[in-house]
Amino acid sequence: MRKIASEHDLTLESTTHKDLFGELIVKLFEKYQTKVVLLIDEYDKPLIDYLDNLPQAEENRSELK
């Protein structure tokens, strides 16, 4: 997220993934004054890769949520 922000001359102050994600979307919107569109591909991969390790799959699910 910081790399994407840097590519758009933006600085992110948040520290958690969730907050960084939200801050990036808001700052992109504010800079370009247009809707921000997200394309999420293989969003389920962090879950499917850990079906044999349910605690890790649950942690990944919580992070994605």
Distance bins in CASP14 RR format, pairs under 12 A and 6 or more apart:
PFRMAT RR
TARGET T0000
AUTHOR 0000-0000-0000
RMODE 2
METHOD distances of the structure
MODEL  1
1 7 0 0 0 0 0 1 0 0 0 0 0
1 8 0 0 0 0 0 1 0 0 0 0 0
1 10 0 0 0 0 1 0 0 0 0 0 0
1 11 0 0 0 0 0 1 0 0 0 0 0
1 12 1 0 0 1 0 0 0 0 0 0 0
1 13 0 0 0 0 0 1 0 0 0 0 0
1 14 0 0 0 0 1 0 0 0 0 0 0
1 15 0 0 0 0 0 1 0 0 0 0 0
1 16 0 0 0 0 0 1 0 0 0 0 0
1 17 1 0 0 1 0 0 0 0 0 0 0
1 18 0 0 0 0 0 1 0 0 0 0 0
1 19 0 0 0 0 1 0 0 0 0 0 0
1 20 1 0 1 0 0 0 0 0 0 0 0
1 21 1 0 0 1 0 0 0 0 0 0 0
1 22 0 0 0 0 1 0 0 0 0 0 0
1 23 0 0 0 0 1 0 0 0 0 0 0
1 24 1 0 1 0 0 0 0 0 0 0 0
1 25 0 0 0 0 1 0 0 0 0 0 0
1 27 0 0 0 0 0 1 0 0 0 0 0
1 28 0 0 0 0 0 1 0 0 0 0 0
1 38 0 0 0 0 0 1 0 0 0 0 0
2 8 0 0 0 0 0 1 0 0 0 0 0
2 10 0 0 0 0 1 0 0 0 0 0 0
2 11 0 0 0 0 1 0 0 0 0 0 0
2 12 1 0 1 0 0 0 0 0 0 0 0
2 13 0 0 0 0 0 1 0 0 0 0 0
2 14 0 0 0 0 1 0 0 0 0 0 0
2 15 0 0 0 0 0 1 0 0 0 0 0
2 17 0 0 0 0 0 1 0 0 0 0 0
2 20 1 0 0 1 0 0 0 0 0 0 0
2 21 0 0 0 0 0 1 0 0 0 0 0
2 23 0 0 0 0 0 1 0 0 0 0 0
2 24 0 0 0 0 1 0 0 0 0 0 0
2 27 0 0 0 0 0 1 0 0 0 0 0
3 10 0 0 0 0 0 1 0 0 0 0 0
3 12 0 0 0 0 0 1 0 0 0 0 0
3 20 0 0 0 0 0 1 0 0 0 0 0
3 24 0 0 0 0 0 1 0 0 0 0 0
4 10 0 0 0 0 1 0 0 0 0 0 0
4 11 0 0 0 0 0 1 0 0 0 0 0
4 12 0 0 0 0 1 0 0 0 0 0 0
4 20 0 0 0 0 1 0 0 0 0 0 0
4 21 0 0 0 0 0 1 0 0 0 0 0
4 22 0 0 0 0 0 1 0 0 0 0 0
4 23 0 0 0 0 0 1 0 0 0 0 0
4 24 1 0 0 1 0 0 0 0 0 0 0
4 25 0 0 0 0 0 1 0 0 0 0 0
4 27 0 0 0 0 0 1 0 0 0 0 0
4 28 0 0 0 0 1 0 0 0 0 0 0
4 36 0 0 0 0 0 1 0 0 0 0 0
4 38 0 0 0 0 0 1 0 0 0 0 0
5 11 1 0 0 1 0 0 0 0 0 0 0
5 12 1 0 1 0 0 0 0 0 0 0 0
5 13 0 0 0 0 0 1 0 0 0 0 0
5 14 0 0 0 0 0 1 0 0 0 0 0
5 20 0 0 0 0 1 0 0 0 0 0 0
5 21 0 0 0 0 0 1 0 0 0 0 0
5 22 0 0 0 0 0 1 0 0 0 0 0
5 23 0 0 0 0 1 0 0 0 0 0 0
5 24 1 0 1 0 0 0 0 0 0 0 0
5 25 0 0 0 0 0 1 0 0 0 0 0
5 26 0 0 0 0 0 1 0 0 0 0 0
5 27 1 0 0 1 0 0 0 0 0 0 0
5 28 0 0 0 0 1 0 0 0 0 0 0
5 31 0 0 0 0 0 1 0 0 0 0 0
6 12 0 0 0 0 1 0 0 0 0 0 0
6 24 0 0 0 0 0 1 0 0 0 0 0
6 27 0 0 0 0 0 1 0 0 0 0 0
7 24 0 0 0 0 0 1 0 0 0 0 0
7 28 0 0 0 0 0 1 0 0 0 0 0
7 31 0 0 0 0 0 1 0 0 0 0 0
8 24 0 0 0 0 1 0 0 0 0 0 0
8 25 0 0 0 0 0 1 0 0 0 0 0
8 27 1 0 0 1 0 0 0 0 0 0 0
8 28 1 0 0 1 0 0 0 0 0 0 0
8 29 0 0 0 0 0 1 0 0 0 0 0
8 30 0 0 0 0 0 1 0 0 0 0 0
8 31 1 0 0 1 0 0 0 0 0 0 0
8 32 0 0 0 0 1 0 0 0 0 0 0
8 36 0 0 0 0 0 1 0 0 0 0 0
9 27 0 0 0 0 0 1 0 0 0 0 0
9 28 0 0 0 0 0 1 0 0 0 0 0
9 31 0 0 0 0 1 0 0 0 0 0 0
9 32 0 0 0 0 0 1 0 0 0 0 0
10 20 0 0 0 0 0 1 0 0 0 0 0
10 23 0 0 0 0 1 0 0 0 0 0 0
10 24 1 0 0 1 0 0 0 0 0 0 0
10 25 0 0 0 0 0 1 0 0 0 0 0
10 26 0 0 0 0 0 1 0 0 0 0 0
10 27 1 0 1 0 0 0 0 0 0 0 0
10 28 1 0 0 1 0 0 0 0 0 0 0
10 29 0 0 0 0 0 1 0 0 0 0 0
10 30 0 0 0 0 1 0 0 0 0 0 0
10 31 1 0 0 1 0 0 0 0 0 0 0
10 32 0 0 0 0 0 1 0 0 0 0 0
11 20 0 0 0 0 0 1 0 0 0 0 0
11 23 0 0 0 0 1 0 0 0 0 0 0
11 24 0 0 0 0 0 1 0 0 0 0 0
11 27 0 0 0 0 1 0 0 0 0 0 0
11 31 0 0 0 0 0 1 0 0 0 0 0
12 19 0 0 0 0 1 0 0 0 0 0 0
12 20 1 0 1 0 0 0 0 0 0 0 0
12 21 0 0 0 0 1 0 0 0 0 0 0
12 22 0 0 0 0 1 0 0 0 0 0 0
12 23 1 0 1 0 0 0 0 0 0 0 0
12 24 1 0 0 1 0 0 0 0 0 0 0
12 25 0 0 0 0 0 1 0 0 0 0 0
12 26 0 0 0 0 0 1 0 0 0 0 0
12 27 1 0 0 1 0 0 0 0 0 0 0
12 28 0 0 0 0 0 1 0 0 0 0 0
13 19 0 0 0 0 1 0 0 0 0 0 0
13 20 0 0 0 0 1 0 0 0 0 0 0
13 22 0 0 0 0 0 1 0 0 0 0 0
13 23 1 0 0 1 0 0 0 0 0 0 0
13 24 0 0 0 0 0 1 0 0 0 0 0
13 26 0 0 0 0 0 1 0 0 0 0 0
13 27 0 0 0 0 1 0 0 0 0 0 0
14 20 1 0 1 0 0 0 0 0 0 0 0
14 21 0 0 0 0 1 0 0 0 0 0 0
14 22 1 0 0 1 0 0 0 0 0 0 0
14 23 1 0 1 0 0 0 0 0 0 0 0
14 24 0 0 0 0 1 0 0 0 0 0 0
14 25 0 0 0 0 0 1 0 0 0 0 0
14 26 0 0 0 0 0 1 0 0 0 0 0
14 27 0 0 0 0 0 1 0 0 0 0 0
15 21 0 0 0 0 0 1 0 0 0 0 0
15 23 0 0 0 0 0 1 0 0 0 0 0
16 22 0 0 0 0 0 1 0 0 0 0 0
16 23 0 0 0 0 1 0 0 0 0 0 0
16 63 0 0 0 0 1 0 0 0 0 0 0
17 23 0 0 0 0 0 1 0 0 0 0 0
17 24 0 0 0 0 0 1 0 0 0 0 0
17 60 0 0 0 0 0 1 0 0 0 0 0
17 62 0 0 0 0 0 1 0 0 0 0 0
17 63 1 0 0 1 0 0 0 0 0 0 0
17 64 0 0 0 0 1 0 0 0 0 0 0
17 65 0 0 0 0 0 1 0 0 0 0 0
18 24 0 0 0 0 0 1 0 0 0 0 0
18 25 0 0 0 0 0 1 0 0 0 0 0
18 62 0 0 0 0 0 1 0 0 0 0 0
18 63 0 0 0 0 1 0 0 0 0 0 0
18 64 0 0 0 0 1 0 0 0 0 0 0
18 65 0 0 0 0 1 0 0 0 0 0 0
19 25 0 0 0 0 0 1 0 0 0 0 0
19 26 0 0 0 0 0 1 0 0 0 0 0
20 26 0 0 0 0 0 1 0 0 0 0 0
20 27 0 0 0 0 0 1 0 0 0 0 0
21 27 0 0 0 0 0 1 0 0 0 0 0
21 28 0 0 0 0 0 1 0 0 0 0 0
21 36 0 0 0 0 0 1 0 0 0 0 0
21 38 0 0 0 0 1 0 0 0 0 0 0
21 40 0 0 0 0 0 1 0 0 0 0 0
21 63 0 0 0 0 0 1 0 0 0 0 0
21 64 0 0 0 0 0 1 0 0 0 0 0
22 28 0 0 0 0 1 0 0 0 0 0 0
22 29 0 0 0 0 0 1 0 0 0 0 0
22 30 0 0 0 0 0 1 0 0 0 0 0
22 36 0 0 0 0 1 0 0 0 0 0 0
22 38 0 0 0 0 0 1 0 0 0 0 0
23 29 0 0 0 0 0 1 0 0 0 0 0
23 30 0 0 0 0 0 1 0 0 0 0 0
23 36 0 0 0 0 0 1 0 0 0 0 0
24 30 0 0 0 0 0 1 0 0 0 0 0
24 31 0 0 0 0 0 1 0 0 0 0 0
24 36 0 0 0 0 1 0 0 0 0 0 0
24 38 0 0 0 0 1 0 0 0 0 0 0
25 31 0 0 0 0 0 1 0 0 0 0 0
25 32 0 0 0 0 0 1 0 0 0 0 0
25 34 0 0 0 0 0 1 0 0 0 0 0
25 35 0 0 0 0 1 0 0 0 0 0 0
25 36 1 0 1 0 0 0 0 0 0 0 0
25 37 0 0 0 0 0 1 0 0 0 0 0
25 38 1 0 0 1 0 0 0 0 0 0 0
26 32 0 0 0 0 0 1 0 0 0 0 0
26 36 0 0 0 0 1 0 0 0 0 0 0
27 33 0 0 0 0 0 1 0 0 0 0 0
27 36 0 0 0 0 1 0 0 0 0 0 0
28 34 0 0 0 0 1 0 0 0 0 0 0
28 35 0 0 0 0 1 0 0 0 0 0 0
28 36 1 0 1 0 0 0 0 0 0 0 0
28 37 0 0 0 0 1 0 0 0 0 0 0
28 38 0 0 0 0 0 1 0 0 0 0 0
29 35 1 0 0 1 0 0 0 0 0 0 0
29 36 1 0 1 0 0 0 0 0 0 0 0
29 37 0 0 0 0 0 1 0 0 0 0 0
29 38 0 0 0 0 0 1 0 0 0 0 0
30 36 0 0 0 0 1 0 0 0 0 0 0
40 46 0 0 0 0 0 1 0 0 0 0 0
40 64 0 0 0 0 1 0 0 0 0 0 0
42 48 0 0 0 0 1 0 0 0 0 0 0
42 49 0 0 0 0 0 1 0 0 0 0 0
42 64 0 0 0 0 0 1 0 0 0 0 0
43 60 0 0 0 0 0 1 0 0 0 0 0
43 61 0 0 0 0 0 1 0 0 0 0 0
43 63 0 0 0 0 0 1 0 0 0 0 0
43 64 1 0 0 1 0 0 0 0 0 0 0
43 65 0 0 0 0 0 1 0 0 0 0 0
44 50 0 0 0 0 0 1 0 0 0 0 0
44 51 0 0 0 0 0 1 0 0 0 0 0
44 57 0 0 0 0 0 1 0 0 0 0 0
44 60 0 0 0 0 1 0 0 0 0 0 0
44 61 0 0 0 0 1 0 0 0 0 0 0
44 64 0 0 0 0 1 0 0 0 0 0 0
45 51 0 0 0 0 0 1 0 0 0 0 0
45 57 0 0 0 0 0 1 0 0 0 0 0
45 60 0 0 0 0 1 0 0 0 0 0 0
45 64 0 0 0 0 0 1 0 0 0 0 0
46 53 0 0 0 0 0 1 0 0 0 0 0
46 56 0 0 0 0 1 0 0 0 0 0 0
46 57 1 0 0 1 0 0 0 0 0 0 0
46 58 0 0 0 0 0 1 0 0 0 0 0
46 59 0 0 0 0 1 0 0 0 0 0 0
46 60 1 0 1 0 0 0 0 0 0 0 0
46 61 1 0 0 1 0 0 0 0 0 0 0
46 62 0 0 0 0 0 1 0 0 0 0 0
46 63 1 0 0 1 0 0 0 0 0 0 0
46 64 1 0 0 1 0 0 0 0 0 0 0
46 65 0 0 0 0 0 1 0 0 0 0 0
47 53 0 0 0 0 0 1 0 0 0 0 0
47 54 0 0 0 0 0 1 0 0 0 0 0
47 56 0 0 0 0 1 0 0 0 0 0 0
47 57 1 0 1 0 0 0 0 0 0 0 0
47 58 0 0 0 0 1 0 0 0 0 0 0
47 59 0 0 0 0 0 1 0 0 0 0 0
47 60 1 0 1 0 0 0 0 0 0 0 0
47 61 1 0 1 0 0 0 0 0 0 0 0
47 62 0 0 0 0 0 1 0 0 0 0 0
47 63 0 0 0 0 0 1 0 0 0 0 0
47 64 1 0 0 1 0 0 0 0 0 0 0
47 65 0 0 0 0 0 1 0 0 0 0 0
48 56 0 0 0 0 0 1 0 0 0 0 0
48 57 0 0 0 0 1 0 0 0 0 0 0
48 60 0 0 0 0 1 0 0 0 0 0 0
48 61 0 0 0 0 0 1 0 0 0 0 0
49 56 0 0 0 0 1 0 0 0 0 0 0
49 57 0 0 0 0 1 0 0 0 0 0 0
49 60 0 0 0 0 1 0 0 0 0 0 0
49 61 0 0 0 0 0 1 0 0 0 0 0
50 56 1 0 1 0 0 0 0 0 0 0 0
50 57 1 1 0 0 0 0 0 0 0 0 0
50 58 0 0 0 0 1 0 0 0 0 0 0
50 59 0 0 0 0 1 0 0 0 0 0 0
50 60 1 0 0 1 0 0 0 0 0 0 0
50 61 0 0 0 0 1 0 0 0 0 0 0
50 63 0 0 0 0 0 1 0 0 0 0 0
50 64 0 0 0 0 0 1 0 0 0 0 0
51 57 1 0 0 1 0 0 0 0 0 0 0
51 58 0 0 0 0 0 1 0 0 0 0 0
51 60 0 0 0 0 0 1 0 0 0 0 0
51 61 0 0 0 0 0 1 0 0 0 0 0
53 59 0 0 0 0 1 0 0 0 0 0 0
53 60 0 0 0 0 1 0 0 0 0 0 0
54 60 0 0 0 0 0 1 0 0 0 0 0
54 61 0 0 0 0 1 0 0 0 0 0 0
55 61 0 0 0 0 0 1 0 0 0 0 0
55 62 0 0 0 0 0 1 0 0 0 0 0
56 62 0 0 0 0 0 1 0 0 0 0 0
56 63 0 0 0 0 0 1 0 0 0 0 0
57 63 0 0 0 0 0 1 0 0 0 0 0
57 64 0 0 0 0 0 1 0 0 0 0 0
58 64 0 0 0 0 0 1 0 0 0 0 0
58 65 0 0 0 0 0 1 0 0 0 0 0
59 65 0 0 0 0 0 1 0 0 0 0 0
END
